[in-house]
Protein backbone atom coordinates (compact mmCIF):
# COMPACT_ATOMS: atom_id res chain seq x y z
CA UNK A 1 0.00 0.00 0.00
CA UNK A 2 2.77 2.46 0.85
CA UNK A 3 4.40 1.72 -2.49
CA UNK A 4 1.19 2.59 -4.33
CA UNK A 5 0.81 5.86 -2.44
CA UNK A 6 4.43 6.75 -3.11
CA UNK A 7 4.07 6.00 -6.81
CA UNK A 8 0.90 8.08 -7.06
CA UNK A 9 2.66 10.97 -5.37
CA UNK A 10 5.57 10.73 -7.81
CA UNK A 11 3.19 10.63 -10.77
CA UNK A 12 1.33 13.68 -9.47
CA UNK A 13 4.56 15.62 -8.95
CA UNK A 14 5.75 14.74 -12.44
CA UNK A 15 2.40 15.83 -13.88
CA UNK A 16 2.47 19.16 -12.05
CA UNK A 17 6.04 19.83 -13.17
CA UNK A 18 5.11 18.97 -16.75
CA UNK A 19 2.16 21.35 -16.65
CA UNK A 20 4.37 24.12 -15.24
CA UNK A 21 6.90 23.64 -18.04
CA UNK A 22 4.15 23.68 -20.66
CA UNK A 23 2.66 26.86 -19.19
CA UNK A 24 6.08 28.51 -19.21
CA UNK A 25 6.57 27.59 -22.88
CA UNK A 26 3.17 29.02 -23.78
CA UNK A 27 3.92 32.22 -21.87
CA UNK A 28 7.23 32.57 -23.71
CA UNK A 29 5.52 32.16 -27.09
CA UNK A 30 2.85 34.69 -26.20
CA UNK A 31 5.50 37.15 -25.03
CA UNK A 32 7.51 36.68 -28.21
CA UNK A 33 4.44 37.20 -30.37
CA UNK A 34 3.58 40.39 -28.49
CA UNK A 35 7.14 41.69 -28.91
CA UNK A 36 7.21 40.89 -32.62
CA UNK A 37 3.90 42.63 -33.12
CA UNK A 38 5.03 45.68 -31.14
CA UNK A 39 7.98 46.16 -33.46
CA UNK A 40 5.66 45.92 -36.44
CA UNK A 41 6.43 42.53 -37.95
CA UNK A 42 3.65 41.09 -40.09
CA UNK A 43 1.59 38.25 -38.67
CA UNK A 44 3.29 35.68 -40.92
CA UNK A 45 6.74 36.69 -39.63
CA UNK A 46 5.46 36.73 -36.06
CA UNK A 47 4.22 33.16 -36.37
CA UNK A 48 7.37 31.97 -38.12
CA UNK A 49 9.63 33.54 -35.50
CA UNK A 50 7.56 32.29 -32.57
CA UNK A 51 7.94 28.68 -33.75
CA UNK A 52 11.68 28.94 -33.10
CA UNK A 53 11.08 29.11 -29.36
C-alpha distance matrix in Angstrom:
0.0 3.8 5.3 5.2 6.4 8.6 9.9 10.8 12.5 14.4 15.5 16.7 18.6 20.1 21.2 22.8 24.6 25.8 27.2 28.9 30.5 31.7 33.1 34.9 36.4 37.7 39.1 40.9 42.4 43.6 45.1 46.9 48.2 49.6 51.2 52.8 54.1 55.5 57.6 58.9 57.4 57.5 54.4 54.4 54.4 51.8 49.4 50.3 49.8 46.5 45.0 45.5 42.8
3.8 0.0 3.8 5.4 5.1 6.1 8.5 9.9 10.5 12.3 14.2 15.3 16.5 18.3 19.9 21.1 22.6 24.2 25.8 27.0 28.7 30.2 31.6 33.0 34.8 36.2 37.5 39.1 40.9 42.1 43.4 45.1 46.7 48.0 49.4 51.2 52.6 53.8 55.8 57.3 55.9 56.3 53.3 53.4 53.2 50.4 48.3 49.1 48.3 45.0 43.7 44.0 41.1
5.3 3.8 0.0 3.8 5.5 5.1 6.1 8.6 9.8 10.5 12.2 14.2 15.3 16.4 18.2 20.0 21.1 22.4 24.3 25.8 27.0 28.5 30.2 31.6 33.0 34.6 36.1 37.6 39.2 40.6 42.0 43.5 45.1 46.6 48.0 49.5 51.1 52.5 54.3 55.7 54.1 54.4 51.5 51.3 51.1 48.5 46.2 46.8 46.2 43.0 41.4 41.6 38.9
5.2 5.4 3.8 0.0 3.8 5.4 5.1 6.1 8.6 9.9 10.5 12.2 14.2 15.3 16.4 18.3 20.0 20.9 22.5 24.3 25.8 26.8 28.5 30.3 31.6 32.9 34.5 36.2 37.6 38.9 40.5 42.1 43.4 44.9 46.6 48.0 49.4 50.9 52.8 54.1 52.5 52.6 49.5 49.4 49.4 46.8 44.4 45.2 44.7 41.5 39.9 40.4 37.8
6.4 5.1 5.5 3.8 0.0 3.8 5.4 5.1 6.2 8.7 9.9 10.5 12.3 14.3 15.3 16.5 18.4 19.9 21.1 22.6 24.4 25.7 26.9 28.7 30.4 31.6 32.9 34.7 36.3 37.4 38.9 40.7 42.1 43.3 45.0 46.7 48.0 49.3 51.4 52.8 51.4 51.6 48.6 48.7 48.7 45.9 43.7 44.7 44.0 40.6 39.4 39.9 37.0
8.6 6.1 5.1 5.4 3.8 0.0 3.8 5.5 5.1 6.3 8.7 9.9 10.6 12.4 14.2 15.4 16.6 18.3 20.0 21.2 22.7 24.4 25.8 27.1 28.8 30.4 31.6 33.2 35.0 36.3 37.5 39.2 40.9 42.2 43.5 45.2 46.8 48.0 49.9 51.4 50.0 50.5 47.6 47.6 47.3 44.6 42.5 43.3 42.4 39.1 37.8 38.0 35.1
9.9 8.5 6.1 5.1 5.4 3.8 0.0 3.8 5.4 5.1 6.2 8.6 9.9 10.5 12.2 14.2 15.4 16.4 18.3 20.0 21.1 22.5 24.3 25.8 27.0 28.6 30.2 31.6 33.1 34.7 36.1 37.6 39.1 40.7 42.1 43.5 45.1 46.6 48.4 49.7 48.1 48.4 45.4 45.2 45.0 42.4 40.1 40.8 40.2 37.0 35.4 35.7 33.0
10.8 9.9 8.6 6.1 5.1 5.5 3.8 0.0 3.8 5.4 5.1 6.1 8.6 9.8 10.4 12.3 14.2 15.2 16.4 18.3 20.0 21.0 22.4 24.3 25.7 26.9 28.5 30.3 31.7 32.8 34.5 36.2 37.5 38.9 40.6 42.1 43.4 44.8 46.9 48.1 46.6 46.8 43.7 43.8 43.7 41.0 38.7 39.7 39.2 35.8 34.4 35.1 32.3
12.5 10.5 9.8 8.6 6.2 5.1 5.4 3.8 0.0 3.8 5.4 5.1 6.2 8.6 9.8 10.6 12.3 14.1 15.3 16.5 18.4 19.9 21.1 22.6 24.4 25.8 26.9 28.7 30.5 31.6 32.9 34.7 36.3 37.4 39.0 40.7 42.1 43.3 45.3 46.9 45.5 46.0 43.1 43.3 43.0 40.2 38.1 39.2 38.3 34.9 33.9 34.3 31.2
14.4 12.3 10.5 9.9 8.7 6.3 5.1 5.4 3.8 0.0 3.8 5.4 5.1 6.1 8.5 9.9 10.6 12.2 14.2 15.4 16.5 18.3 20.0 21.1 22.6 24.4 25.7 27.1 28.8 30.3 31.5 33.1 34.8 36.2 37.5 39.1 40.8 42.0 43.8 45.4 43.8 44.4 41.5 41.5 41.1 38.4 36.3 37.1 36.1 32.9 31.6 31.8 28.9
15.5 14.2 12.2 10.5 9.9 8.7 6.2 5.1 5.4 3.8 0.0 3.8 5.5 5.1 6.1 8.6 9.9 10.4 12.3 14.3 15.4 16.4 18.3 20.0 21.1 22.5 24.3 25.8 27.1 28.6 30.2 31.6 33.0 34.6 36.2 37.5 39.0 40.6 42.4 43.7 42.0 42.3 39.3 39.2 39.0 36.4 34.1 34.9 34.3 31.0 29.6 30.1 27.4
16.7 15.3 14.2 12.2 10.5 9.9 8.6 6.1 5.1 5.4 3.8 0.0 3.8 5.4 5.0 6.2 8.6 9.8 10.5 12.3 14.3 15.3 16.4 18.4 20.0 21.1 22.5 24.4 25.9 26.9 28.5 30.3 31.6 32.9 34.6 36.2 37.5 38.8 40.9 42.3 40.9 41.2 38.2 38.4 38.3 35.4 33.3 34.5 33.8 30.3 29.3 30.0 27.0
18.6 16.5 15.3 14.2 12.3 10.6 9.9 8.6 6.2 5.1 5.5 3.8 0.0 3.8 5.4 5.1 6.1 8.5 9.9 10.6 12.3 14.2 15.3 16.5 18.5 20.0 21.0 22.6 24.6 25.8 26.9 28.7 30.4 31.6 32.9 34.7 36.2 37.4 39.3 40.9 39.6 40.2 37.5 37.8 37.3 34.4 32.5 33.6 32.4 29.1 28.2 28.5 25.3
20.1 18.3 16.4 15.3 14.3 12.4 10.5 9.8 8.6 6.1 5.1 5.4 3.8 0.0 3.8 5.5 5.2 6.1 8.6 9.9 10.6 12.3 14.2 15.4 16.6 18.4 19.9 21.1 22.8 24.4 25.7 27.1 28.8 30.3 31.6 33.1 34.8 36.2 37.9 39.3 37.7 38.3 35.5 35.4 35.0 32.3 30.2 31.0 30.0 26.8 25.6 25.8 22.8
21.2 19.9 18.2 16.4 15.3 14.2 12.2 10.4 9.8 8.5 6.1 5.0 5.4 3.8 0.0 3.8 5.5 5.0 6.2 8.6 9.9 10.5 12.2 14.2 15.4 16.5 18.3 20.0 21.2 22.5 24.3 25.8 27.1 28.6 30.3 31.7 33.0 34.6 36.5 37.7 36.2 36.4 33.4 33.6 33.4 30.6 28.4 29.5 28.9 25.4 24.3 25.0 22.2
22.8 21.1 20.0 18.3 16.5 15.4 14.2 12.3 10.6 9.9 8.6 6.2 5.1 5.5 3.8 0.0 3.8 5.4 5.1 6.2 8.7 9.9 10.5 12.3 14.3 15.3 16.4 18.4 20.1 21.0 22.4 24.4 25.8 26.9 28.5 30.3 31.6 32.8 34.9 36.3 35.1 35.6 32.8 33.3 33.0 29.9 28.1 29.5 28.4 24.9 24.3 25.0 21.7
24.6 22.6 21.1 20.0 18.4 16.6 15.4 14.2 12.3 10.6 9.9 8.6 6.1 5.2 5.5 3.8 0.0 3.8 5.4 5.0 6.2 8.6 9.8 10.6 12.4 14.3 15.3 16.6 18.6 20.0 21.0 22.6 24.5 25.8 27.0 28.7 30.4 31.5 33.3 35.0 33.6 34.4 31.8 32.1 31.4 28.4 26.8 27.8 26.4 23.1 22.5 22.6 19.3
25.8 24.2 22.4 20.9 19.9 18.3 16.4 15.2 14.1 12.2 10.4 9.8 8.5 6.1 5.0 5.4 3.8 0.0 3.8 5.4 5.2 6.2 8.6 9.9 10.7 12.4 14.3 15.4 16.8 18.5 20.0 21.2 22.8 24.5 25.9 27.1 28.8 30.3 32.0 33.4 31.7 32.2 29.4 29.4 29.0 26.2 24.2 25.1 24.2 20.8 19.8 20.3 17.3
27.2 25.8 24.3 22.5 21.1 20.0 18.3 16.4 15.3 14.2 12.3 10.5 9.9 8.6 6.2 5.1 5.4 3.8 0.0 3.8 5.5 5.1 6.1 8.6 9.9 10.5 12.2 14.2 15.4 16.4 18.2 19.9 21.1 22.5 24.3 25.7 27.0 28.5 30.5 31.7 30.3 30.7 27.8 28.2 28.0 25.0 23.1 24.5 23.7 20.1 19.5 20.5 17.4
28.9 27.0 25.8 24.3 22.6 21.2 20.0 18.3 16.5 15.4 14.3 12.3 10.6 9.9 8.6 6.2 5.0 5.4 3.8 0.0 3.8 5.4 5.1 6.2 8.7 9.9 10.5 12.3 14.4 15.3 16.3 18.3 20.0 21.0 22.4 24.3 25.7 26.8 28.8 30.4 29.3 30.1 27.5 28.2 27.5 24.4 23.0 24.4 23.0 19.4 19.4 19.9 16.4
30.5 28.7 27.0 25.8 24.4 22.7 21.1 20.0 18.4 16.5 15.4 14.3 12.3 10.6 9.9 8.7 6.2 5.2 5.5 3.8 0.0 3.8 5.5 5.1 6.3 8.7 9.9 10.6 12.5 14.3 15.3 16.5 18.5 20.0 21.1 22.6 24.4 25.7 27.3 28.9 27.4 28.3 25.8 26.1 25.2 22.3 20.8 21.8 20.3 16.9 16.5 16.7 13.3
31.7 30.2 28.5 26.8 25.7 24.4 22.5 21.0 19.9 18.3 16.4 15.3 14.2 12.3 10.5 9.9 8.6 6.2 5.1 5.4 3.8 0.0 3.8 5.4 5.1 6.3 8.6 9.9 10.7 12.4 14.2 15.4 16.6 18.5 20.0 21.2 22.7 24.4 26.1 27.3 25.7 26.1 23.3 23.6 23.1 20.2 18.3 19.6 18.6 15.1 14.5 15.5 12.4
33.1 31.6 30.2 28.5 26.9 25.8 24.3 22.4 21.1 20.0 18.3 16.4 15.3 14.2 12.2 10.5 9.8 8.6 6.1 5.1 5.5 3.8 0.0 3.8 5.4 5.1 6.1 8.6 9.9 10.5 12.2 14.2 15.3 16.4 18.3 20.0 21.1 22.4 24.6 25.9 24.7 25.3 22.6 23.5 23.0 19.7 18.4 20.2 19.0 15.2 15.6 16.7 13.4
34.9 33.0 31.6 30.3 28.7 27.1 25.8 24.3 22.6 21.1 20.0 18.4 16.5 15.4 14.2 12.3 10.6 9.9 8.6 6.2 5.1 5.4 3.8 0.0 3.8 5.4 5.1 6.2 8.7 9.9 10.4 12.2 14.2 15.3 16.4 18.3 19.9 20.9 22.8 24.5 23.4 24.5 22.2 23.0 22.0 18.8 17.9 19.3 17.4 14.0 14.7 15.0 11.3
36.4 34.8 33.0 31.6 30.4 28.8 27.0 25.7 24.4 22.6 21.1 20.0 18.5 16.6 15.4 14.3 12.4 10.7 9.9 8.7 6.3 5.1 5.4 3.8 0.0 3.8 5.4 5.1 6.3 8.7 9.9 10.6 12.4 14.3 15.4 16.5 18.4 19.9 21.4 22.8 21.2 22.1 19.7 20.0 19.1 16.1 14.8 15.9 14.3 10.8 11.0 11.5 8.0
37.7 36.2 34.6 32.9 31.6 30.4 28.6 26.9 25.8 24.4 22.5 21.1 20.0 18.4 16.5 15.3 14.3 12.4 10.5 9.9 8.7 6.3 5.1 5.4 3.8 0.0 3.8 5.4 5.1 6.2 8.6 9.9 10.6 12.3 14.2 15.3 16.5 18.3 20.3 21.3 19.8 20.3 17.6 18.4 18.0 14.7 13.3 15.2 14.1 10.4 11.1 12.6 9.7
39.1 37.5 36.1 34.5 32.9 31.6 30.2 28.5 26.9 25.7 24.3 22.5 21.0 19.9 18.3 16.4 15.3 14.3 12.2 10.5 9.9 8.6 6.1 5.1 5.4 3.8 0.0 3.8 5.5 5.1 6.1 8.5 9.9 10.5 12.2 14.2 15.3 16.4 18.6 20.1 19.3 20.3 18.0 19.4 18.5 15.0 14.5 16.6 14.8 11.3 13.0 14.0 10.8
40.9 39.1 37.6 36.2 34.7 33.2 31.6 30.3 28.7 27.1 25.8 24.4 22.6 21.1 20.0 18.4 16.6 15.4 14.2 12.3 10.6 9.9 8.6 6.2 5.1 5.4 3.8 0.0 3.8 5.5 5.1 6.1 8.6 9.9 10.5 12.2 14.2 15.2 16.7 18.5 17.4 18.8 17.0 17.9 16.4 13.1 13.0 14.4 12.1 8.9 10.8 11.0 7.7
42.4 40.9 39.2 37.6 36.3 35.0 33.1 31.7 30.5 28.8 27.1 25.9 24.6 22.8 21.2 20.1 18.6 16.8 15.4 14.4 12.5 10.7 9.9 8.7 6.3 5.1 5.5 3.8 0.0 3.8 5.4 5.1 6.1 8.6 9.8 10.5 12.2 14.1 15.6 16.6 15.0 15.9 13.7 14.5 13.4 10.1 9.4 11.2 9.5 5.8 7.9 9.2 6.7
43.6 42.1 40.6 38.9 37.4 36.3 34.7 32.8 31.6 30.3 28.6 26.9 25.8 24.4 22.5 21.0 20.0 18.5 16.4 15.3 14.3 12.4 10.5 9.9 8.7 6.2 5.1 5.5 3.8 0.0 3.8 5.4 5.1 6.2 8.6 9.9 10.6 12.2 14.5 15.4 14.6 15.3 13.0 14.8 14.1 10.4 10.4 13.0 11.6 8.3 10.9 12.6 10.4
45.1 43.4 42.0 40.5 38.9 37.5 36.1 34.5 32.9 31.5 30.2 28.5 26.9 25.7 24.3 22.4 21.0 20.0 18.2 16.3 15.3 14.2 12.2 10.4 9.9 8.6 6.1 5.1 5.4 3.8 0.0 3.8 5.4 5.1 6.2 8.6 9.9 10.5 12.6 14.4 14.0 15.7 14.2 16.1 14.7 11.0 12.1 14.2 11.8 9.2 12.4 13.1 10.7
46.9 45.1 43.5 42.1 40.7 39.2 37.6 36.2 34.7 33.1 31.6 30.3 28.7 27.1 25.8 24.4 22.6 21.2 19.9 18.3 16.5 15.4 14.2 12.2 10.6 9.9 8.5 6.1 5.1 5.4 3.8 0.0 3.8 5.4 5.1 6.1 8.5 9.8 10.8 12.5 11.4 13.2 12.1 13.4 11.4 8.1 9.5 11.0 8.2 6.2 9.7 10.1 8.4
48.2 46.7 45.1 43.4 42.1 40.9 39.1 37.5 36.3 34.8 33.0 31.6 30.4 28.8 27.1 25.8 24.5 22.8 21.1 20.0 18.5 16.6 15.3 14.2 12.4 10.6 9.9 8.6 6.1 5.1 5.4 3.8 0.0 3.8 5.4 5.1 6.1 8.5 10.1 10.7 9.5 10.5 8.8 10.7 9.6 5.8 7.2 9.8 8.2 6.2 9.8 11.3 10.5
49.6 48.0 46.6 44.9 43.3 42.2 40.7 38.9 37.4 36.2 34.6 32.9 31.6 30.3 28.6 26.9 25.8 24.5 22.5 21.0 20.0 18.5 16.4 15.3 14.3 12.3 10.5 9.9 8.6 6.2 5.1 5.4 3.8 0.0 3.8 5.5 5.2 6.1 8.8 9.9 10.1 11.6 10.6 13.3 12.1 8.6 10.7 13.3 11.5 9.9 13.6 14.8 13.6
51.2 49.4 48.0 46.6 45.0 43.5 42.1 40.6 39.0 37.5 36.2 34.6 32.9 31.6 30.3 28.5 27.0 25.9 24.3 22.4 21.1 20.0 18.3 16.4 15.4 14.2 12.2 10.5 9.8 8.6 6.2 5.1 5.4 3.8 0.0 3.8 5.4 5.0 6.4 8.8 9.1 11.7 11.7 14.0 11.8 8.9 11.7 13.4 10.8 10.1 13.9 14.2 13.2
52.8 51.2 49.5 48.0 46.7 45.2 43.5 42.1 40.7 39.1 37.5 36.2 34.7 33.1 31.7 30.3 28.7 27.1 25.7 24.3 22.6 21.2 20.0 18.3 16.5 15.3 14.2 12.2 10.5 9.9 8.6 6.1 5.1 5.5 3.8 0.0 3.8 5.5 5.4 6.5 5.6 8.3 8.7 10.6 8.2 5.7 9.1 10.5 8.3 8.6 12.3 12.8 12.8
54.1 52.6 51.1 49.4 48.0 46.8 45.1 43.4 42.1 40.8 39.0 37.5 36.2 34.8 33.0 31.6 30.4 28.8 27.0 25.7 24.4 22.7 21.1 19.9 18.4 16.5 15.3 14.2 12.2 10.6 9.9 8.5 6.1 5.2 5.4 3.8 0.0 3.8 5.4 5.0 5.4 7.1 7.4 10.5 9.3 6.8 10.0 12.3 11.0 11.0 14.5 15.7 15.8
55.5 53.8 52.5 50.9 49.3 48.0 46.6 44.8 43.3 42.0 40.6 38.8 37.4 36.2 34.6 32.8 31.5 30.3 28.5 26.8 25.7 24.4 22.4 20.9 19.9 18.3 16.4 15.2 14.1 12.2 10.5 9.8 8.5 6.1 5.0 5.5 3.8 0.0 3.8 5.3 7.6 10.1 11.1 14.1 12.5 10.2 13.6 15.6 13.7 13.7 17.4 18.1 17.7
57.6 55.8 54.3 52.8 51.4 49.9 48.4 46.9 45.3 43.8 42.4 40.9 39.3 37.9 36.5 34.9 33.3 32.0 30.5 28.8 27.3 26.1 24.6 22.8 21.4 20.3 18.6 16.7 15.6 14.5 12.6 10.8 10.1 8.8 6.4 5.4 5.4 3.8 0.0 3.8 6.0 9.4 11.4 13.7 11.4 10.1 13.8 14.9 12.9 13.9 17.5 17.6 17.8
58.9 57.3 55.7 54.1 52.8 51.4 49.7 48.1 46.9 45.4 43.7 42.3 40.9 39.3 37.7 36.3 35.0 33.4 31.7 30.4 28.9 27.3 25.9 24.5 22.8 21.3 20.1 18.5 16.6 15.4 14.4 12.5 10.7 9.9 8.8 6.5 5.0 5.3 3.8 0.0 3.8 6.4 9.0 11.4 9.8 9.2 12.8 14.2 13.0 14.3 17.6 18.3 19.0
57.4 55.9 54.1 52.5 51.4 50.0 48.1 46.6 45.5 43.8 42.0 40.9 39.6 37.7 36.2 35.1 33.6 31.7 30.3 29.3 27.4 25.7 24.7 23.4 21.2 19.8 19.3 17.4 15.0 14.6 14.0 11.4 9.5 10.1 9.1 5.6 5.4 7.6 6.0 3.8 0.0 3.8 6.5 8.1 6.1 6.2 9.8 10.6 9.8 11.6 14.6 15.4 16.6
57.5 56.3 54.4 52.6 51.6 50.5 48.4 46.8 46.0 44.4 42.3 41.2 40.2 38.3 36.4 35.6 34.4 32.2 30.7 30.1 28.3 26.1 25.3 24.5 22.1 20.3 20.3 18.8 15.9 15.3 15.7 13.2 10.5 11.6 11.7 8.3 7.1 10.1 9.4 6.4 3.8 0.0 3.8 5.5 5.4 6.2 8.8 10.0 10.7 12.2 14.6 16.2 17.7
54.4 53.3 51.5 49.5 48.6 47.6 45.4 43.7 43.1 41.5 39.3 38.2 37.5 35.5 33.4 32.8 31.8 29.4 27.8 27.5 25.8 23.3 22.6 22.2 19.7 17.6 18.0 17.0 13.7 13.0 14.2 12.1 8.8 10.6 11.7 8.7 7.4 11.1 11.4 9.0 6.5 3.8 0.0 3.8 5.5 4.9 6.2 8.5 9.8 10.4 12.5 14.8 16.1
54.4 53.4 51.3 49.4 48.7 47.6 45.2 43.8 43.3 41.5 39.2 38.4 37.8 35.4 33.6 33.3 32.1 29.4 28.2 28.2 26.1 23.6 23.5 23.0 20.0 18.4 19.4 17.9 14.5 14.8 16.1 13.4 10.7 13.3 14.0 10.6 10.5 14.1 13.7 11.4 8.1 5.5 3.8 0.0 3.8 5.4 5.3 6.2 8.6 10.0 11.1 13.3 15.4
54.4 53.2 51.1 49.4 48.7 47.3 45.0 43.7 43.0 41.1 39.0 38.3 37.3 35.0 33.4 33.0 31.4 29.0 28.0 27.5 25.2 23.1 23.0 22.0 19.1 18.0 18.5 16.4 13.4 14.1 14.7 11.4 9.6 12.1 11.8 8.2 9.3 12.5 11.4 9.8 6.1 5.4 5.5 3.8 0.0 3.8 5.4 5.0 5.9 8.4 10.0 11.3 13.5
51.8 50.4 48.5 46.8 45.9 44.6 42.4 41.0 40.2 38.4 36.4 35.4 34.4 32.3 30.6 29.9 28.4 26.2 25.0 24.4 22.3 20.2 19.7 18.8 16.1 14.7 15.0 13.1 10.1 10.4 11.0 8.1 5.8 8.6 8.9 5.7 6.8 10.2 10.1 9.2 6.2 6.2 4.9 5.4 3.8 0.0 3.8 5.5 5.3 6.0 8.7 10.4 11.6
49.4 48.3 46.2 44.4 43.7 42.5 40.1 38.7 38.1 36.3 34.1 33.3 32.5 30.2 28.4 28.1 26.8 24.2 23.1 23.0 20.8 18.3 18.4 17.9 14.8 13.3 14.5 13.0 9.4 10.4 12.1 9.5 7.2 10.7 11.7 9.1 10.0 13.6 13.8 12.8 9.8 8.8 6.2 5.3 5.4 3.8 0.0 3.8 5.5 5.1 6.4 9.2 10.6
50.3 49.1 46.8 45.2 44.7 43.3 40.8 39.7 39.2 37.1 34.9 34.5 33.6 31.0 29.5 29.5 27.8 25.1 24.5 24.4 21.8 19.6 20.2 19.3 15.9 15.2 16.6 14.4 11.2 13.0 14.2 11.0 9.8 13.3 13.4 10.5 12.3 15.6 14.9 14.2 10.6 10.0 8.5 6.2 5.0 5.5 3.8 0.0 3.8 5.6 5.5 7.3 9.9
49.8 48.3 46.2 44.7 44.0 42.4 40.2 39.2 38.3 36.1 34.3 33.8 32.4 30.0 28.9 28.4 26.4 24.2 23.7 23.0 20.3 18.6 19.0 17.4 14.3 14.1 14.8 12.1 9.5 11.6 11.8 8.2 8.2 11.5 10.8 8.3 11.0 13.7 12.9 13.0 9.8 10.7 9.8 8.6 5.9 5.3 5.5 3.8 0.0 3.8 5.4 5.6 7.7
46.5 45.0 43.0 41.5 40.6 39.1 37.0 35.8 34.9 32.9 31.0 30.3 29.1 26.8 25.4 24.9 23.1 20.8 20.1 19.4 16.9 15.1 15.2 14.0 10.8 10.4 11.3 8.9 5.8 8.3 9.2 6.2 6.2 9.9 10.1 8.6 11.0 13.7 13.9 14.3 11.6 12.2 10.4 10.0 8.4 6.0 5.1 5.6 3.8 0.0 3.8 5.3 5.7
45.0 43.7 41.4 39.9 39.4 37.8 35.4 34.4 33.9 31.6 29.6 29.3 28.2 25.6 24.3 24.3 22.5 19.8 19.5 19.4 16.5 14.5 15.6 14.7 11.0 11.1 13.0 10.8 7.9 10.9 12.4 9.7 9.8 13.6 13.9 12.3 14.5 17.4 17.5 17.6 14.6 14.6 12.5 11.1 10.0 8.7 6.4 5.5 5.4 3.8 0.0 3.8 5.4
45.5 44.0 41.6 40.4 39.9 38.0 35.7 35.1 34.3 31.8 30.1 30.0 28.5 25.8 25.0 25.0 22.6 20.3 20.5 19.9 16.7 15.5 16.7 15.0 11.5 12.6 14.0 11.0 9.2 12.6 13.1 10.1 11.3 14.8 14.2 12.8 15.7 18.1 17.6 18.3 15.4 16.2 14.8 13.3 11.3 10.4 9.2 7.3 5.6 5.3 3.8 0.0 3.8
42.8 41.1 38.9 37.8 37.0 35.1 33.0 32.3 31.2 28.9 27.4 27.0 25.3 22.8 22.2 21.7 19.3 17.3 17.4 16.4 13.3 12.4 13.4 11.3 8.0 9.7 10.8 7.7 6.7 10.4 10.7 8.4 10.5 13.6 13.2 12.8 15.8 17.7 17.8 19.0 16.6 17.7 16.1 15.4 13.5 11.6 10.6 9.9 7.7 5.7 5.4 3.8 0.0
